[in-house]
Amino acid sequence: MTTEVEIVGVGMHPFGRFQESTLKDLAREAAVSALIDAELTTKQIQAAYTSNSLAGILTGQAQIRGQTVLRDIGIEGIPIVNVENACAGGSTAFREAILAIQAGAADVVLALGFEKMFVDDRVRTLRALRSAADLDVIAGLGLQFTAVYAMRLRKRLDDGTLTMADLVESAVKSHRHGALNPYAQHRREVSAEEVLNSRRIADPLTLFMCSSISDGAAAVVLARRGSVPGHGGPRVTVRASATGTGKSGPDEPPIAERIAPAAYEAAGIGPEDLDVLEVHDAMSPGELLYYEQLGLCEPGEAGKLLHEGITSLGGAHVVNPSGGLSSRGHPVGATGLAQIAELTWQLRGEAGPRQVDGARLALAQNSGGWLEGASAVGNIHILERLSP
Amino acid sequence: MNDLRGALDAPLTSQRRRYDAEQGALIGGRCSSCGASAWPRRTVCYHCGQASIDDFVLDTMGSLVTWARVWVPTDEVDPPYVLGLVVLDGIELVGHVRGLDDQQFKVPSPVRLVVDPTERPPFWFEPATPGDEASEPSGDPA
């Protein structure tokens, strides 16, 4: 990349159920935390990209969501662009912030994702989530995203390239990591037996394999290298940003597989160089599919990688040290930025008990929506720690 | 030649037939230039970019690529129900699957389409039985 873009601050509002908090409360805590982390004031932010997916349906705030939450913390007058890309809205906001800096339109940019999914009636939330597919095509079918993942996994169970034990172990690992994360929604370890015996959601998925309805927010402050003083600690830079949307036809590879080579090429690395990854496991076994799509292993080897501990804390390529979507929680529009926040903490060595020792190279992968086979959107970002 | 003007004259989305109850078949769109097809019919071909799409009747025999039995209630369908991904004439379709025996079933597996406009949803898939007509290769170049 010609212009170096750095992550100078990150912050989150914990993910979970926050009955009393509005979108403004969630967004405020994340954005202010990121600014404090960056040692910047609100007046130094020159542009903002704000991601929210469901408020239009769930609270009725269908428009100017970024402006409404940012004016509470005195950010106004600057360009504020509202971003919606289903579950990948957060990483899309992040990417747009990178592009704005590279284009020279701004030096210091805020990317903010915020979502409130707990409302009076869970059926209303499920209905809102359904709009991450083409309603013109899927209306009336009772489509749920648990079923989308279940279908991706079913064919792998039937062709023998994954086993039920792999699916269960992914949930055990996810909760083991999530239990170490103070921002996570689910912070209790679960046994394989508990996973297997938890409530059926969409066969072969059980409750403990699935992310939950969640409230939360995450924020990242990005800056052109040299434009802000920084705080003297390790610096985190963006090495690659790749994006794609779903393509029609039964023979198209998944988006992550399609765009990963470009991301690796831009960063000048390969998957074997990655120390830590945050991938889109809206249902915990989803991470197994991404091991293969991102090139961490050959097709069919994902279960082996998991069981050998390669992707667990202490392994060579740690995947979802935060607990991932399934344990950290998945407030849709915030998720992509929570991944970036987690990786930034990891690269700076600030992740506490879930720290990946000496992490230098990190990858975030975030998916959104579904178009009868392919995801509707996918983003990959590669980050690197620079020595201070 | 890439003439997009046809896209301006395309029928409104609401006027594009999605199935033919009498034939018991789905109606999709096929590109007259390259043969790529989609259901429901689209206006411009995703494969070659031409706007010369014609209606075509999809084969009623397809392959169930994968499925999921859903246990969580929504405002649309009462559980449990089975969602399936079916490839029919080279098109990936999502629909309900009825009559599937969880224990015995392995994908991919042949299924046949059933259309009944009095039901909701108005079409679904069922496991093919030996008497069902063999699926004909579509010869789809896309």
Interface residues (C-beta under 8 A of the other chain):
Chain A: V123 L126 R127 R130 D136 V137 I138 A139 G140 L141 G142 L143 Q144 T146 A147 V148 A150 M151 R152 R154 K155 D158 R199 R200 I201 A202 D203 L205 K247 S248 G249 P250 E372 G373
Chain B: T13 A36 A38 P40 Y46 H47 V65 T66 W67 A68 R69 V70 W71 V72 P73 T74 D75 E76 V77 P79 Y81 L83 G84 L85 V87 G90 I91 E92 L93 V94 G95 H96 D102 K106 V107 P108 R120 P121 A142
